[in-house]
Amino acid sequence: MDEKKLINMSELANKEDKLMDVCEYLEELQPIMEDIISDYEFEGADKEKVTDLETALSHLYKAYDLVNEIVAEDLYPPMPEE
């Protein structure tokens, strides 16, 4: 197949689709990070490491919320006041 005929779908996706993908990835990472934190706690890891991981998880939640909010605003802009 001629390489020039290949289409890079990521170039075609609009920004909202890309942001929705980011939301999905962040959502998938959250339970993974929770499991990692549990493993560290179970193994009796240094409290500072656990705290740092919990902070990272908190930032994942916040990033998810912020990106999700932007997507919602872009897809459903507020109605103009009359």
N, C-alpha and C positions, 0 to 999 in steps of 0.2 A: 504494500500500500504506500502511496506517495505521502511522505511526511508532511508536505504542505497542505494536504487535505485534512489533517488532524486538527480538531478544534479543542482548544483548552477551555473546558467548561467553566473553570474558575474565573476566566476573563469575562464570560458572558453573564455570570450571576450578578444580580444587583446587590447593592450594599445591604439592603434589608435581609436578603437571603444569606449573605455572608455573616451578618450579625446573628441571625437566627441559628446558624451553624455554630457560632461561637457560644451561644447560650446552651446549645445541646452538649457541646464538649465540656463546658464548665459544670453543667448538671451531672454529667457522667463522672467527672473528677471528684465531686464531693463525697460520694460514698467510698470511693477508693481511698481518699485522704482520711476519712473517718476510720477505715479499717487499719490503715498504717498507724494512725495515732493509737488505736487500741492495742496493736501489736507492740508498739514502743512501751505503752503503759504496762502491759502484761509482762514484758521482759524486764521491767523495773529500770527503764532507761532514765538517764539524767533528766531531771524536771525541766531544765532549761530547754532541752531539745523538744520535749513534749509541748511546752509553752510556745516555742517557735512554730511548731507544726500546727498547733491550734490557732495561732495568729494567721498563718498562711491559709488555713481553712476558712477562717473568718473573712479574709480578703477574697477568697473564691466566692463565698456567698454574696459579698458586697458587689463584686464584679458582675456576677450573674444578674443581680437585681438592677444594677445600673444599665447594663447592656439591654436587658429585657425592657426596661423603661424607655430607652431610646428607640428600640424597635417599635414599641407600641405607639410612641409619639409620631414616628415616621409613617407607620401604616394607618394610624387613625388620628390624624391631626385634629385639634379642637375646631369646632364649628365657629365660624366668625360670628361675632355679636352683631345683631341688627339694630 
